[in-house]
């Protein structure tokens, strides 16, 4: 059993439900009921889980729920986005490196695999990991043993592995994005998240959930305008739950007493994301077709910089530019409009 903050015993199922509800993975549709049942069934085991779903459906939330419902809940939950790290650095990020193993390695560093010892390791967007870096990961999954980059001493760790992808695994294997043997190691228990457009009335429950949370935080009592929820039902939600959350936030800011979701849906997703880019924006930045290239570049740079907690060197590496170029662009963005 897991102890709650109040000291009361809390079951693994309660822990799973708490994490999913707090992040907005609510709803009583058939697809979400099945997802919750699968998460509850596998959470307490050490089985590797592969979470499959479109961007914005809540894959990392499911990974966190699996951790919360496991016997590892009091230990580390560590996440790494396999598509956001250059191929030359991914192995060092995963397994760590020894001092002097490459230029800039001024100290020995324990990778995320070692940092997650006793807990859960979340490998996000696993199908974006370069193929030639997948064999060391496969060996680790088979043995839970690894070498730091530049190291000669074999290390071991005890972690539960959860991976996620926004691609169909069969397509990823056919396109040589994912090794078949790695897939079978990761997908001992696959969980597929439904897109929001397939969740029926969940969209209404989610919209009300996000509005209630905003009202609680602001001490307000705003309500949706007539037609807002019908508009939510009709919208395709290509950005899924994340897009709905941003739309409600945007409408909440624009409305004094009444929250007009219809108006928010006419604001481009890129403008919404730029105006209130959250820490958990994930791996996607939505832009409207026809946006100015200079604006798209700025949004991408700033979103990537936020993703890496302001680390300009890592941001420059991921974006494929020099640190000097990145600084020049950021300085230009910082200038008031009209100045050169």
C-alpha positions in Angstrom: 0.0 0.0 0.0 1.1 3.6 -0.6 0.7 6.3 2.1 -1.2 9.4 1.1 -0.1 12.9 2.2 -2.6 12.6 5.1 -0.9 9.4 6.2 -3.8 7.1 5.2 -3.1 4.0 3.2 -3.9 4.5 -0.4 -4.3 1.6 -2.9 -2.3 1.4 -6.1 -5.6 1.9 -8.1 -6.3 5.1 -6.1 -2.7 6.4 -6.9 -3.2 5.7 -10.6 -6.6 7.4 -10.6 -5.2 10.4 -8.8 -2.4 11.0 -11.2 -4.6 10.6 -14.3 -7.3 12.8 -12.9 -4.9 15.5 -11.8 -3.5 15.7 -15.3 -6.9 15.8 -17.1 -7.1 12.2 -18.2 -10.7 11.9 -17.2 -13.8 10.7 -19.0 -16.2 7.8 -19.0 -16.0 6.8 -22.7 -15.4 3.2 -23.6 -11.9 3.8 -24.8 -10.8 5.7 -21.7 -12.4 3.1 -19.4 -10.4 0.4 -21.1 -7.2 2.5 -20.8 -7.7 2.9 -17.0 -8.4 -0.8 -16.6 -5.2 -1.7 -18.4 -3.1 0.8 -16.4 -4.6 -0.5 -13.2 -3.9 -4.1 -14.2 -0.2 -3.6 -15.2 0.9 -0.9 -12.8 1.8 -3.1 -9.9 4.0 -5.4 -12.1 7.5 -4.8 -13.5 6.4 -5.5 -17.0 7.8 -3.2 -19.7 5.0 -1.1 -21.2 4.8 0.6 -24.6 2.3 3.5 -24.6 1.1 4.3 -28.2 -0.8 7.4 -29.1 -0.9 10.6 -31.1 0.8 13.7 -29.7 -1.2 15.3 -27.0 -3.1 12.3 -25.8 -1.3 12.0 -22.5 1.4 9.3 -22.9 3.7 10.7 -20.2 0.7 11.0 -17.8 0.1 7.3 -18.3 3.7 6.6 -17.6 3.5 8.6 -14.4 0.4 6.8 -13.4 2.1 3.4 -13.9 4.9 4.6 -11.7 2.5 5.9 -9.0 0.6 2.6 -8.9 3.7 0.5 -8.7 5.9 -0.7 -5.8 8.5 1.8 -7.1 6.3 4.9 -6.4 8.6 6.2 -3.7 11.6 6.1 -5.9 12.7 8.1 -9.0 10.6 8.7 -12.1 13.0 9.8 -14.8 12.1 10.7 -18.4 14.1 11.2 -21.5 12.8 12.3 -25.0 14.7 10.0 -27.4 14.0 12.3 -30.4 15.1 15.6 -28.7 18.8 14.6 -28.2 21.4 14.4 -31.0 22.4 10.9 -32.1 26.0 11.7 -30.9 24.8 12.4 -27.3 21.9 9.9 -26.8 24.1 7.1 -25.5 25.9 9.4 -23.0 22.5 10.8 -21.8 21.2 7.3 -21.3 24.2 5.5 -19.8 26.4 8.3 -18.6 30.1 8.9 -19.4 33.5 8.8 -17.8 35.6 11.8 -17.2 37.8 12.5 -20.3 35.8 10.2 -22.6 35.2 13.0 -25.0 35.8 16.7 -25.4 33.9 18.5 -22.6 33.6 15.5 -20.4 35.2 17.2 -17.4 33.7 14.8 -14.8 32.1 11.4 -14.6 28.4 11.6 -15.2 25.8 9.0 -14.2 23.2 8.7 -17.0 19.5 8.6 -16.7 19.5 4.8 -16.5 21.6 5.0 -13.3 19.7 7.9 -11.9 16.4 6.0 -12.2 17.7 3.1 -10.1 14.9 1.5 -8.1 12.3 3.5 -10.0 10.8 4.0 -13.4 12.6 5.0 -16.6 10.4 6.6 -19.3 11.7 6.5 -22.8 9.5 9.0 -24.7 9.2 8.9 -28.5 11.3 5.8 -28.7 10.8 5.5 -32.5 12.7 8.7 -33.0 15.9 7.2 -31.6 18.4 6.6 -34.4 18.7 3.0 -35.4 22.4 2.7 -34.8 21.9 3.7 -31.1 19.2 1.1 -30.5 21.5 -2.0 -30.0 23.0 -0.7 -26.7 19.5 0.0 -25.4 18.4 -3.5 -26.4 21.3 -5.1 -24.5 20.4 -3.0 -21.5 16.8 -4.1 -21.6 17.8 -7.8 -21.8 20.4 -7.7 -19.0 19.9 -4.4 -17.0 23.6 -4.0 -17.3 25.5 -1.3 -19.2 28.8 0.6 -19.7 29.2 4.4 -19.4 30.6 6.0 -22.5 34.4 5.6 -22.3 34.0 3.2 -19.4 35.4 -0.4 -19.0 33.6 -1.3 -15.8 30.1 -2.9 -16.3 27.3 -1.4 -14.2 23.9 -2.6 -13.3 20.6 -1.0 -12.3 17.1 -2.0 -11.3 14.5 0.0 -13.3 11.1 -0.5 -14.7 10.9 0.6 -18.3 8.0 2.4 -19.9 8.3 3.7 -23.5 6.0 5.8 -25.7 5.6 6.5 -29.4 3.3 8.6 -31.6 3.9 6.2 -34.5 2.2 2.9 -35.2 4.9 0.3 -34.2 4.3 -1.7 -37.4 4.9 1.4 -39.5 8.0 2.3 -37.5 9.5 -1.2 -38.0 8.7 -1.2 -41.7 10.3 2.2 -42.1 13.4 1.1 -40.2 12.8 3.5 -37.3 12.5 0.7 -34.7 14.2 -2.6 -34.4 11.8 -5.5 -34.2 13.7 -7.1 -31.3 13.7 -3.8 -29.4 9.9 -3.5 -30.0 9.2 -6.9 -28.5 11.4 -6.0 -25.5 9.5 -2.8 -24.9 6.0 -3.9 -25.7 5.5 -6.7 -23.2 2.3 -4.9 -22.4 1.1 -2.3 -25.0 -1.4 0.4 -24.1 -3.0 2.4 -26.9 -4.4 5.9 -26.1 -7.4 7.0 -28.1 -7.4 10.4 -29.8 -9.8 12.9 -28.4 -12.0 12.8 -31.5 -12.8 9.1 -30.7 -13.8 9.8 -27.1 -17.3 11.1 -27.6 -18.6 13.2 -24.6 -15.3 13.0 -22.9 -14.5 16.3 -24.6 -17.2 18.0 -22.7 -16.1 16.5 -19.4 -12.5 17.6 -20.1 -13.5 21.1 -21.0 -15.5 21.5 -17.8 -12.6 19.9 -15.8 -10.0 22.4 -17.2 -12.4 25.4 -16.7 -13.1 24.3 -13.1 -9.4 24.0 -12.4 -8.8 27.5 -13.8 -11.6 28.9 -11.7 -10.2 27.3 -8.6 -6.8 28.8 -9.2 -8.1 32.3 -10.0 -10.9 32.4 -7.4 -13.4 33.1 -10.2 -16.7 31.6 -11.3 -16.5 31.9 -15.1 -18.8 29.7 -17.2 -18.9 28.6 -20.8 -20.9 30.6 -23.3 -23.9 29.1 -25.0 -22.6 27.0 -27.9 -19.1 26.6 -26.5 -19.5 22.9 -25.7 -21.3 22.2 -29.0 -18.3 23.8 -30.7 -16.0 21.5 -28.7 -18.0 18.5 -29.8 -17.7 19.5 -33.5 -14.0 20.4 -33.4 -11.6 17.6 -34.7 -8.9 18.3 -32.0 -5.8 17.4 -34.0 -3.7 18.3 -30.9 -5.9 16.1 -28.7 -6.2 16.8 -24.9 -3.3 19.3 -25.0 -5.0 21.4 -27.7 -8.3 21.4 -25.7 -6.4 22.5 -22.5 -4.7 25.3 -24.4 -8.0 26.4 -26.0 -9.8 26.6 -22.6 -6.9 28.5 -21.1 -7.0 31.0 -24.0 -10.7 31.4 -23.8 -10.5 31.8 -20.0 -8.0 34.7 -20.3 -10.1 36.4 -23.0 -13.4 36.1 -21.1 -14.5 38.3 -18.2 -17.4 36.2 -16.9 -18.2 34.0 -19.9 -15.7 31.7 -21.5 -16.2 31.6 -25.2 -14.6 28.5 -26.6 -15.9 29.3 -30.1 -13.7 32.4 -30.2 -10.7 30.6 -28.8 -11.0 28.0 -31.6 -10.6 30.8 -34.1 -7.3 31.7 -32.6 -4.4 29.9 -34.3 -2.9 27.0 -32.2 0.5 28.6 -32.6 -0.6 31.9 -31.1 -2.2 30.0 -28.2 0.9 28.0 -27.6 3.1 31.1 -27.8 1.0 33.1 -25.5 1.0 30.5 -22.7 3.5 27.9 -23.4 3.5 25.5 -20.5 6.4 23.4 -19.1 4.6 20.2 -20.2 4.0 21.2 -23.8 5.7 17.9 -24.8 7.3 17.3 -28.2 4.9 19.2 -30.4 4.4 22.9 -31.4 1.3 23.5 -33.4 1.4 26.2 -36.1 -1.2 27.3 -38.6 -0.5 26.8 -42.3 0.3 30.3 -43.6 2.3 31.4 -40.5 5.3 33.6 -41.2 8.5 31.7 -41.3 10.2 34.2 -39.0 7.5 33.6 -36.4 7.6 29.9 -36.7 11.4 29.9 -36.2 11.1 32.1 -33.1 8.4 29.9 -31.6 10.4 26.8 -32.3 13.6 28.2 -30.8 11.8 29.5 -27.6 9.9 26.3 -27.1 13.0 24.2 -27.5 14.9 26.5 -25.1 12.1 26.1 -22.6 12.1 22.3 -23.1 15.8 22.2 -22.1 15.4 24.5 -19.1 17.3 27.4 -20.7 20.4 25.3 -21.7 21.5 27.2 -24.8 24.2 24.7 -25.8 21.8 21.8 -25.8 19.2 23.9 -27.6 21.7 24.8 -30.3 22.7 21.2 -30.7 19.2 20.0 -31.2 18.3 22.8 -33.6 21.5 22.3 -35.6 22.9 25.8 -35.2 25.9 27.3 -33.4 25.5 28.7 -29.9 26.6 32.1 -31.3 23.8 32.0 -33.9 21.3 31.1 -31.1 22.5 34.0 -28.9 22.2 36.4 -31.9 18.6 35.3 -32.5 17.6 35.5 -28.9 19.1 39.0 -28.6 17.1 40.1 -31.6 13.9 38.7 -30.1 14.6 40.6 -26.9 14.6 43.9 -28.7 11.4 46.0 -28.5 9.4 46.0 -31.7 10.7 48.5 -34.2 14.3 48.5 -33.0 17.2 47.1 -35.0 
